[in-house]
Amino acid sequence: MNIYQCIKCGKICLSELDSDLHSSAFLGHGTWKVLQAIHLPLKKQWYEMIESGIKTEEYREIKPYWTRRFIGMNQPLFSFRYGYQQANIKGYTHVRFSYGYTNRTMTFEIKEITIGKGNPEWGAPKGDVFIIKVGKKIC
């Protein structure tokens, strides 16, 4: 999923249509930086905790599906798990959370993605997990 940022003013647009409307409304604004976002659906409890600012990170188990999404198919999990401290994996700069599979969403900058032990009170499973630390809320 792509997010577009206007080079001239820094405005974030969540779709090509929004970026086209922005370019039309503001002459000279038409050069865009494409940012990479990952979409993560959440259960009500976790969505509301992130929305309120209580929960500042989201977790995903270290399984083949998430390893491919975050790291890619060519990177062996063993070397990633034990060889790296942190990475902005696959160029992801933003995360878009949705309330289940509805249209209710919120988008945040990603501070970092690491592997480690998560907070069980925030829904982290036992053992090592991918930890997506969220930064500033975009919308």
PLY file of the C-alpha trace (Angstrom):
ply
format ascii 1.0
element vertex 139
property float x
property float y
property float z
element edge 138
property int vertex1
property int vertex2
end_header
0.00 0.00 0.00
1.40 3.39 -0.96
1.03 6.72 0.79
1.96 9.94 -1.03
3.76 12.94 0.48
3.90 16.28 -1.32
7.56 17.32 -1.73
6.63 21.02 -1.62
4.46 21.20 1.54
4.76 17.77 3.19
1.03 16.98 3.01
0.25 13.27 3.29
-2.33 11.79 0.90
-3.62 8.26 1.35
-4.59 7.67 -2.28
-3.69 8.77 -5.79
-7.05 10.53 -6.06
-6.28 12.64 -2.97
-2.85 13.49 -4.37
-4.41 14.50 -7.72
-6.92 16.74 -5.92
-4.12 18.31 -3.88
-2.06 18.95 -7.03
-5.09 20.56 -8.72
-5.89 22.78 -5.73
-2.34 24.03 -5.18
-0.45 25.07 -8.29
3.14 23.93 -8.25
2.36 21.02 -5.92
2.63 17.89 -7.95
5.85 16.15 -7.06
5.23 13.26 -4.70
7.38 11.04 -2.55
5.93 7.54 -2.35
5.98 6.07 1.16
5.45 2.38 1.91
2.77 1.41 4.43
1.76 -1.96 5.80
-1.91 -2.60 6.57
-2.72 -4.44 9.81
-6.30 -5.25 10.89
-6.78 -5.19 14.68
-9.35 -6.43 17.16
-11.47 -3.77 18.87
-9.50 -3.79 22.15
-6.09 -3.24 20.52
-7.39 -0.70 17.99
-8.93 1.42 20.73
-5.79 1.23 22.89
-3.61 2.43 20.01
-6.17 5.08 19.07
-6.15 6.46 22.64
-2.34 6.44 22.79
-2.08 3.81 25.56
-0.58 1.11 23.34
2.47 2.29 21.39
3.45 -0.93 19.63
1.82 -3.79 17.79
3.01 -7.38 17.60
3.11 -10.12 15.01
4.34 -13.64 15.62
7.51 -14.80 13.93
5.90 -17.15 11.45
6.66 -17.66 7.75
3.81 -15.35 6.66
5.01 -12.35 8.68
8.66 -13.10 8.01
7.98 -12.87 4.26
5.99 -9.64 4.69
8.58 -7.91 6.86
11.85 -9.37 5.64
11.28 -10.91 2.24
11.80 -14.41 0.94
15.56 -14.19 0.36
16.51 -13.36 3.95
16.88 -16.42 6.19
14.93 -16.00 9.45
17.78 -17.37 11.57
20.24 -14.70 10.46
17.61 -11.99 10.86
16.51 -13.11 14.29
20.01 -13.30 15.71
22.01 -11.04 13.43
20.14 -7.74 13.45
18.95 -5.44 16.23
16.45 -3.38 14.27
15.51 -2.52 10.73
12.96 -0.48 8.86
12.13 -3.69 7.13
11.31 -3.73 3.40
11.20 0.04 3.42
7.99 0.33 5.45
7.68 3.87 6.74
4.04 3.83 7.89
1.48 1.44 9.32
-2.26 1.65 8.69
-4.41 -0.04 11.31
-8.00 -0.95 10.58
-10.78 -1.72 13.04
-11.17 -5.37 12.08
-12.00 -5.51 8.39
-13.98 -2.26 8.32
-13.21 1.09 6.66
-12.35 2.66 10.04
-8.59 3.22 9.88
-5.74 5.24 11.35
-2.23 5.72 9.97
1.00 6.17 11.92
4.67 6.63 11.15
6.78 3.60 12.06
9.57 4.41 14.52
11.15 0.99 14.11
10.46 -2.69 13.70
12.42 -4.98 15.98
12.35 -8.53 17.25
12.01 -9.14 20.96
9.63 -9.85 23.81
6.41 -7.84 23.73
4.12 -6.68 26.52
1.60 -9.47 27.32
-0.86 -6.85 28.61
-0.89 -5.42 25.09
-1.57 -8.78 23.43
1.96 -10.02 22.76
2.24 -13.80 22.49
4.94 -15.62 24.45
8.40 -15.73 22.95
10.01 -13.45 20.42
7.75 -11.41 18.13
8.03 -8.68 15.53
7.49 -5.41 17.40
6.13 -2.53 15.31
6.73 0.67 17.29
4.39 3.43 16.21
5.30 7.08 16.06
3.34 10.18 15.10
-0.29 9.73 14.03
-0.79 10.90 10.43
-4.57 10.52 10.24
0 1
1 2
2 3
3 4
4 5
5 6
6 7
7 8
8 9
9 10
10 11
11 12
12 13
13 14
14 15
15 16
16 17
17 18
18 19
19 20
20 21
21 22
22 23
23 24
24 25
25 26
26 27
27 28
28 29
29 30
30 31
31 32
32 33
33 34
34 35
35 36
36 37
37 38
38 39
39 40
40 41
41 42
42 43
43 44
44 45
45 46
46 47
47 48
48 49
49 50
50 51
51 52
52 53
53 54
54 55
55 56
56 57
57 58
58 59
59 60
60 61
61 62
62 63
63 64
64 65
65 66
66 67
67 68
68 69
69 70
70 71
71 72
72 73
73 74
74 75
75 76
76 77
77 78
78 79
79 80
80 81
81 82
82 83
83 84
84 85
85 86
86 87
87 88
88 89
89 90
90 91
91 92
92 93
93 94
94 95
95 96
96 97
97 98
98 99
99 100
100 101
101 102
102 103
103 104
104 105
105 106
106 107
107 108
108 109
109 110
110 111
111 112
112 113
113 114
114 115
115 116
116 117
117 118
118 119
119 120
120 121
121 122
122 123
123 124
124 125
125 126
126 127
127 128
128 129
129 130
130 131
131 132
132 133
133 134
134 135
135 136
136 137
137 138
